[in-house]
Amino acid sequence: MKKIPEVTLLFWITKICATTLGETAGDQLAQTMKVGYAVSSLILIGFFFATLAGQLAAKRYIPALYWAVILATSTAGTTMSDYMDRTLGLGYATGSAILVAILLVILGWWWLSEKSLSVTDVQSRRAELFYWAAILFSNTLGTALGDFLADDSGLGFGGGALLIGAALAVVVALYYFTSISRVLLFWVAFVLTRPFGATFGDLLTKSPEKNGLGFGTQGSSLILLGLLVALVIYDSVRQRPAALRADDLI
């Protein structure tokens, strides 16, 4: 049975909310609570594997479970990227290049194994594992790209968010007005929504002296968590008739 959501406007809104929450929650653990990037990454990777185990065991799409895994990839991606770029001293550009290479290897391996990179028809267990590995590293890459735009490019948090937003608008235009591969456009959009969330999350949390809105990591995380819960509940209500129909067939 289908275990992933349809790629609709609701999907992208929920994804941006989840990845922005991942940015603020990851910073809350690593920076505000002073746990550190290495320990935070280990904790959050453990959370990722725990939620992934539930997703793999599920027999159908369960919104709360699916988006819990997305949130886990986003929070883990935040601290993993920061550990590479800051603790290891690789820098945002080098860290991004390494993550691009890893993501391309995963997608290439997926294609060679499954002869498809479909994100709407993931049926086999192997394809599902490739799907989640690609999501984990695309969210980690997105964090590094977002930090590069906000800190090294000179654009700042607002400028970085505007640039990524414009890039996403181009992807939408390509989707509606060209015949470019939908799978390619999906992964480009998936990567881009992560730095959009990263820069928007920084915009929410940083102080006005740093060109932010000053909500802090805790306040921003609570606001975003409430919004994410509302979106997941809405999606769950939408899915219930389909689940009832499926139960009738068993």
MARRO-815725 format. One line per 8 residues: number of its first residue (from 1); their letters; for each residue y, x, z of N, C-alpha, C. Coordinates in steps of 0.05 Angstrom, whole numbers. Layout:
REM residues N
NUM) a) Y:X:Z:Y:X:Z:Y:X:Z  ...
REM end
This chain:
REM residues 250
1) mkkipevt) -24:17:0:0:0:0:25:17:0  47:6:-9:72:21:-11:83:28:16  89:54:20:97:64:46:125:75:47  139:74:24:166:84:22:184:62:12  210:62:19:228:40:11:236:42:-18  246:20:-29:258:20:-55:284:35:-54  290:50:-76:315:65:-77:337:47:-86  350:34:-67:372:16:-72:397:26:-57
9) llfwitki) 419:10:-59:443:17:-45:439:19:-15  422:0:-5:416:1:24:402:27:32  384:37:15:371:62:20:391:85:23  410:86:4:429:109:5:449:106:29  457:82:35:475:78:59:460:87:84  435:78:87:419:85:111:414:115:111  409:127:88:404:156:87:428:172:95  452:165:86:476:179:94:481:176:124
17) cattlget) 476:151:134:480:147:163:460:164:179  435:165:170:415:181:184:421:210:184  430:220:160:435:249:158:460:257:173  480:239:174:504:245:190:497:245:219  480:227:228:471:227:256:455:252:261  439:261:242:424:285:245:442:309:250  465:310:236:484:332:240:496:331:268  505:307:277:518:306:303:498:309:326
25) agdqlaqt) 473:298:323:453:300:343:443:329:346  439:342:322:430:370:323:451:388:337  477:383:331:498:398:344:500:392:374  494:366:381:494:358:409:474:374:425  450:377:414:429:392:427:434:422:428  440:433:404:442:462:402:468:473:414  491:459:409:516:469:417:527:457:443  530:430:443:541:418:467:524:421:492
33) mkvgyavs) 498:418:488:480:421:511:471:451:514  480:468:496:475:497:497:445:504:498  429:489:484:400:495:482:395:519:463  413:522:444:410:543:425:396:534:399  401:548:377:390:540:352:359:544:350  349:565:361:321:571:359:304:551:374  311:547:400:296:528:417:300:499:406  324:492:398:329:466:387:312:461:362
41) sliligff) 310:481:345:294:478:321:265:473:328  254:487:348:226:483:356:222:455:367  241:446:383:239:419:394:240:398:372  259:401:354:263:381:333:241:382:312  230:405:306:207:407:288:183:392:300  180:395:327:159:380:341:163:350:338  188:341:340:194:313:336:188:304:308  194:322:289:188:316:261:158:312:257
49) fatlagql) 142:330:267:113:328:263:101:303:277  113:296:300:104:272:314:109:247:298  134:245:288:140:221:272:125:221:245  121:245:234:107:247:208:78:238:212  66:244:234:38:236:239:36:205:239  56:192:251:57:163:251:60:152:223  78:165:208:83:156:180:58:159:163  44:181:166:20:186:150:-3:166:158
57) aakryipa) -3:158:183:-24:139:192:-18:110:185  7:104:178:15:77:172:2:68:146  -2:42:143:-14:31:119:6:17:101  31:15:110:52:2:94:79:13:103  99:5:89:126:14:95:136:1:120  142:16:141:153:7:166:181:20:169  202:5:165:229:17:165:235:35:189  229:26:213:236:42:237:221:68:236
65) lywavila) 196:68:228:180:93:227:190:111:205  194:100:181:203:117:158:230:130:165  249:115:175:275:127:180:275:145:205  256:142:222:253:161:244:245:188:233  228:188:213:220:214:201:244:226:186  260:210:172:284:220:158:303:232:178  307:218:200:325:228:221:315:254:233  288:256:236:276:280:246:281:304:227
73) tstagttm) 277:299:201:282:320:181:311:329:182  329:310:187:358:316:186:366:332:211  357:324:235:364:339:259:351:366:259  326:368:251:312:394:249:326:411:228  333:399:205:346:414:184:373:425:193  387:410:210:413:420:220:410:446:236  392:445:255:388:469:273:374:492:258  355:485:240:342:506:224:362:521:207
81) sdymdrtl) 379:506:194:399:518:177:419:535:193  428:525:216:446:540:233:433:565:244  407:563:250:393:587:260:393:609:238  386:601:213:386:620:191:413:632:186  433:614:185:460:623:176:476:637:197  472:629:223:488:640:244:473:659:262  451:651:273:435:668:291:424:692:276  412:688:253:401:710:237:422:724:221
89) glgyatgs) 446:712:219:468:725:205:466:726:175  450:707:163:447:707:134:472:697:120  487:681:133:510:669:120:503:644:105  523:627:99:517:601:86:508:605:57  520:623:42:513:627:14:484:637:12  477:658:27:450:668:26:429:648:36  436:635:58:418:615:69:413:592:49  435:584:35:432:562:15:414:572:-8
97) ailvaill) 418:597:-17:402:607:-39:372:608:-32  366:616:-7:338:617:2:326:589:2  342:570:12:332:542:15:329:529:-13  346:536:-32:343:526:-59:317:536:-71  311:561:-66:286:573:-77:262:559:-64  263:554:-38:240:541:-25:236:513:-36  258:498:-39:257:471:-49:245:470:-77  254:489:-94:244:490:-121:214:497:-122
105) vilgwwwl) 205:514:-104:176:520:-102:160:495:-94  170:480:-75:157:456:-66:155:436:-89  178:431:-103:178:412:-125:160:422:-148  160:448:-153:142:458:-174:113:456:-167  106:462:-142:79:459:-133:70:430:-134  88:412:-126:83:383:-127:77:375:-156  93:384:-175:89:376:-203:63:387:-213  56:412:-207:31:423:-217:7:409:-205
113) sekslsvt) 9:400:-180:-13:387:-167:-17:358:-175  6:344:-178:5:315:-182:13:306:-210  24:325:-226:35:319:-252:56:297:-251  70:295:-229:91:275:-225:107:283:-201  133:276:-202:151:279:-178:162:252:-170  147:231:-176:156:204:-171:162:200:-142  185:187:-137:192:180:-109:190:150:-105  179:136:-124:176:107:-122:146:99:-121
121) dvqsrrae) 129:118:-127:100:112:-129:85:135:-117  88:140:-91:74:161:-77:49:149:-65  26:155:-77:1:142:-69:-18:160:-53  -22:184:-63:-41:202:-50:-30:215:-25  -48:224:-7:-39:238:17:-26:264:9  -36:278:-11:-24:304:-19:5:300:-29  9:279:-46:36:273:-56:55:266:-33  44:252:-13:60:244:10:69:269:26
129) lfywaail) 51:288:29:59:313:43:80:328:27  77:330:1:97:343:-16:124:328:-13  123:302:-13:147:285:-10:163:293:15  149:294:37:162:299:63:170:328:66  155:347:54:163:375:54:189:378:38  191:365:15:215:367:-1:239:354:13  234:332:27:256:320:42:266:338:65  247:350:80:255:368:102:272:390:92
137) fsntlgta) 264:404:70:280:427:61:304:419:45  304:395:33:329:386:20:350:380:41  342:368:64:361:363:85:371:389:98  353:409:100:361:435:111:381:448:92  375:447:66:393:458:46:420:444:46  419:418:49:444:403:50:462:411:73  450:417:96:466:427:119:480:453:112  466:472:100:477:497:93:500:494:72
145) lgdfladd) 496:476:53:516:471:33:541:459:45  537:440:63:559:427:77:575:446:93  562:464:108:575:484:124:591:503:107  579:511:84:592:529:65:618:516:55  617:491:47:641:478:37:662:475:59  653:468:83:672:463:105:685:489:115  669:510:117:678:535:130:686:557:111  670:563:92:674:587:75:691:581:50
153) sglgfggg) 690:556:40:704:550:15:734:546:18  742:540:43:770:535:48:777:505:44  758:489:38:764:460:33:767:445:60  754:455:81:755:440:106:736:417:105  734:402:128:715:380:130:722:357:112  747:349:111:755:327:94:753:334:64  762:359:57:760:367:29:731:369:20  713:380:38:685:382:31:673:355:26
161) alligaal) 679:336:44:669:308:41:678:296:15  704:300:8:715:289:-17:701:301:-42  696:327:-41:683:340:-63:655:330:-67  640:328:-45:612:318:-47:612:289:-56  632:273:-46:634:245:-54:638:243:-84  656:260:-95:661:260:-123:636:268:-139  621:288:-129:596:296:-142:576:273:-142  574:258:-120:556:235:-119:564:214:-138
169) avvvalyy) 591:210:-142:600:190:-161:592:198:-189  592:224:-195:583:233:-222:553:227:-225  537:232:-204:509:226:-206:504:196:-211  519:179:-198:517:150:-202:524:143:-231  545:155:-241:553:150:-269:531:159:-289  519:183:-283:497:192:-300:473:174:-299  469:162:-276:446:143:-273:450:118:-290  474:108:-290:479:83:-304:485:86:-334
177) ftsisrvl) 495:109:-342:505:112:-369:491:133:-386  470:146:-375:455:165:-390:425:160:-386  409:175:-401:380:173:-398:368:197:-384  384:211:-369:374:234:-354:353:225:-334  333:242:-330:310:235:-313:319:224:-286  308:200:-279:315:187:-254:305:204:-230  282:217:-234:271:233:-213:290:257:-207  300:270:-228:319:292:-224:344:282:-210
185) lfwvafvl) 355:259:-219:380:249:-207:375:241:-178  351:231:-171:345:224:-144:347:249:-126  334:271:-134:334:295:-117:361:308:-115  376:307:-137:404:317:-136:420:300:-116  418:274:-118:432:256:-99:422:260:-70  396:264:-67:385:267:-40:396:292:-27  398:314:-43:408:338:-31:438:335:-25  453:322:-44:482:320:-40:490:302:-17
193) trpfgatf) 474:281:-12:481:263:10:479:277:37  463:299:39:461:313:64:486:329:70  497:345:52:523:358:59:546:338:62  544:315:48:564:294:53:562:286:82  537:281:92:534:274:120:542:296:139  537:321:131:544:344:147:574:347:150  588:345:128:617:348:129:630:324:143  619:300:137:630:276:151:624:277:181
201) gdlltksp) 600:287:188:594:290:216:613:309:230  618:332:217:637:351:228:665:339:230  673:323:210:699:310:211:701:291:235  679:278:242:679:260:265:680:275:292  665:298:293:661:311:319:683:332:326  693:346:306:711:368:312:738:357:322  752:375:337:778:368:349:799:366:327  822:352:333:843:350:313:854:378:306
209) eknglgfg) 853:397:325:862:424:320:846:438:298  821:428:294:803:439:273:801:419:250  821:402:248:822:382:226:801:361:228  791:356:252:771:335:256:784:310:269  767:290:274:777:265:287:773:266:317  758:285:328:756:289:357:739:269:372  719:257:359:702:239:374:681:254:390  676:279:384:656:294:398:628:288:388
217) tqgsslil) 609:306:395:582:302:385:568:278:399  574:274:424:561:251:438:571:225:429  598:222:428:610:197:419:602:190:390  604:210:373:597:205:345:568:198:342  550:211:357:521:206:355:515:177:363  528:168:384:524:140:394:533:120:374  556:125:361:566:106:341:547:105:317  539:129:308:521:130:285:493:119:291
225) lgllvalv) 484:123:315:458:112:324:459:81:323  480:70:333:483:41:333:483:30:305  497:44:287:498:35:259:470:38:246  457:60:251:430:64:239:410:43:249  411:37:275:393:16:286:398:-11:273  424:-17:269:431:-43:255:420:-44:227  422:-22:212:412:-21:185:382:-23:184  368:-10:203:339:-11:203:329:-39:210
233) iydsvrqr) 343:-52:229:335:-79:236:339:-98:212  361:-94:198:366:-111:174:344:-106:153  336:-81:149:315:-75:130:289:-86:139  283:-85:165:258:-96:176:256:-126:171  278:-140:175:279:-169:171:274:-175:142  285:-159:124:281:-162:95:252:-157:87  239:-139:101:211:-131:94:191:-151:105  198:-167:125:178:-183:139:164:-203:120
241) paalradd) 178:-218:103:163:-236:85:142:-221:68  149:-198:58:130:-183:42:106:-174:58  110:-166:84:88:-158:101:70:-182:107  82:-206:111:66:-230:116:49:-237:92  60:-234:68:45:-239:44:21:-220:41  26:-194:48:5:-174:47:-17:-181:66  -9:-190:91:-30:-196:111:-47:-219:101  -35:-238:86:-51:-261:76:-72:-252:56
249) li) -68:-229:43:-87:-219:23:-110:-204:36  -107:-196:61:-129:-181:74:-151:-199:83
REM end
